[in-house]
Amino acid sequence: MRLVTYRNHTGGAAYPGSLRGNDVVALDSIAPDILSLIDGGPTALEQARALTNSAAGVSLSAVQLLAPIPRPRQNIVCLGMNYVAHAIESDRARGREPKLPEFPVFFSKIVTTVCGPDDTVPLDPHVTQQLDYEVELAFIVSKTCKNITRNEALGYVFGYTIINDVSARDLQNR
């Protein structure tokens, strides 16, 4: 099931929904927003599946898609240089000897940096001249967890989405 957050083209409130072909099925009868749907756990997800299969939808062209989770509860935690071939390629493109970090490189994106699929990414030329982007796979953690085993990890994942990780390369490389 492909979950979305959307609003009517006239603006107003954002609603949770699911895509069924070229239609969006409203899920606000189950939860007022995507975070509440995630909090509802397997029961809410099963209700969403049933509603997606049975309810009438509206044309995708009649709504504006927003970011799936327009306002996460906390910063998005990212893992840098997680794709070895890309890290090596990036070093070579900058004329540096390829070298992978000894330890994982973590960084975060603050919640106010989230934007939707058709939103403009602001560029301030006083801040950066080298805005760059990379598509990333993101997983949505549904429950608080700490010190879990590898075998338990997927039990904490609600689902997956994609993120366009936008970086100011000239600042990053200083």
Order of alpha helices (4+ residues) and beta strands (2+ residues): beta-beta-beta-alpha-alpha-beta-beta-beta-alpha-beta-beta-alpha-beta-alpha
